Amino acid sequence: YDDEHTYEYVIEMLQGIFGYPLEKGFQLAKEVDQSGRVIVATVHKELAELRQEQIQDFGPDPRLPKCKGSMSASIEPAE
């Protein structure tokens, strides 16, 4: 989350890609807003790569004209 993406955008993205319910999407949006990052899923490497691509291909937030593109996502090994 950043100044170029609304909570609604983040929640819709998480619902569309991960199937998360509204409440979970809001929790994750709030966490990324507060800390700058959030773990959205812990999955095997191939699925993580697919989800990363889906996040990066989700497109800009239509609610904000200044939004230039999708959110970013990184893959890290599970601890």
Steps between C-alpha positions, in 0.01 A plus 500: 500500500617849430365840400413361157271215610182516708390247761220406259754417230710286735193316631367438147839374386530261794145376447555450128838329519488316833125470559530670838179624662449873555609486866831325422565736210442800727732357769779450245442843343521661844820313585672595174388861549651510849821304446565533127483125437295195585515124444196415289564125461745223576496257208736290287741686271311451173172628645684789667645599162155484338342710777785753478438533126124538556556778755739682268258461207189615693529848352472851639243612755218653292394718796823700493596675176862534620534121541755376249468125546451196715639438845834326532554156646808306601558136581697398806577158645271397786662517841 
